[in-house]
């Protein structure tokens, strides 16, 4: 992510859990499977998430940790900016009976 974009763009920290591969989000204290619990960072706060990113990779409890650009919707819910990340948040697109969408989570993330 470019330095200029970092100042205005909202981001969250996402990864995959090492043991089961589930998509998880950092809430500022620990990893959670709930997108709505993710800590949103902007501006100077992004550096704190970058520190958490490095620590998480070093600890080895998650894989593929990365900062994701997000946009809060009208209700303040987190919506990933990129299409790929929306799919990761929802779960399989061919099996609506699996993943967070089957549990009624993240319905606001439209594809």
WOBELUR-V579820 format. One record per residue. N is the residue number from 1. RES is the residue in one letter. SS is DSSP state (A for helix, B for strand, O for the rest). D_CENTER is the distance of its C-alpha to the mean C-alpha in whole Angstrom. Layout:
n: {N & N}
res: {RES & RES}
ss: {SS & SS}
d_center: {D_CENTER & D_CENTER}
This chain:
n: {1 & 2 & 3 & 4 & 5 & 6 & 7 & 8 & 9 & 10 & 11 & 12 & 13 & 14 & 15 & 16 & 17 & 18 & 19 & 20 & 21 & 22 & 23 & 24 & 25 & 26 & 27 & 28 & 29 & 30 & 31 & 32 & 33 & 34 & 35 & 36 & 37 & 38 & 39 & 40 & 41 & 42 & 43 & 44 & 45 & 46 & 47 & 48 & 49 & 50 & 51 & 52 & 53 & 54 & 55 & 56 & 57 & 58 & 59 & 60 & 61 & 62 & 63 & 64 & 65 & 66 & 67 & 68 & 69 & 70 & 71 & 72 & 73 & 74 & 75 & 76 & 77 & 78 & 79 & 80 & 81 & 82 & 83 & 84 & 85 & 86 & 87 & 88 & 89 & 90 & 91 & 92 & 93 & 94 & 95 & 96 & 97 & 98 & 99 & 100 & 101 & 102 & 103 & 104 & 105 & 106 & 107 & 108 & 109 & 110 & 111}
res: {X & X & X & X & X & X & X & X & X & X & X & X & X & X & X & X & X & X & X & X & X & X & X & X & X & X & X & X & X & X & X & X & X & X & X & X & X & X & X & X & X & X & X & X & X & X & X & X & X & X & X & X & X & X & X & X & X & X & X & X & X & X & X & X & X & X & X & X & X & X & X & X & X & X & X & X & X & X & X & X & X & X & X & X & X & X & X & X & X & X & X & X & X & X & X & X & X & X & X & X & X & X & X & X & X & X & X & X & X & X & X}
ss: {O & O & A & A & A & A & A & A & O & B & B & B & B & B & B & B & B & O & O & O & O & O & B & B & B & B & O & O & O & O & B & B & O & O & A & A & A & O & O & O & B & O & O & O & A & A & A & A & A & A & A & A & A & A & A & A & A & A & A & O & O & B & B & B & B & B & B & B & B & B & B & B & O & O & O & O & O & B & B & B & O & O & A & A & A & A & A & A & A & A & O & O & O & O & O & O & O & O & A & A & A & A & O & O & O & O & O & O & O & O & O}
d_center: {15 & 19 & 20 & 21 & 18 & 16 & 18 & 17 & 14 & 11 & 8 & 5 & 5 & 4 & 7 & 10 & 12 & 16 & 18 & 17 & 14 & 12 & 8 & 7 & 5 & 7 & 9 & 12 & 14 & 13 & 10 & 10 & 9 & 9 & 6 & 9 & 9 & 7 & 9 & 9 & 11 & 14 & 17 & 18 & 16 & 14 & 16 & 15 & 12 & 13 & 16 & 13 & 12 & 16 & 17 & 14 & 15 & 19 & 19 & 18 & 16 & 13 & 13 & 11 & 9 & 8 & 7 & 6 & 8 & 8 & 11 & 12 & 15 & 19 & 18 & 15 & 12 & 9 & 9 & 7 & 10 & 11 & 13 & 11 & 8 & 9 & 11 & 9 & 8 & 11 & 13 & 16 & 18 & 21 & 21 & 20 & 21 & 19 & 15 & 13 & 16 & 19 & 18 & 17 & 14 & 12 & 15 & 15 & 12 & 15 & 16}
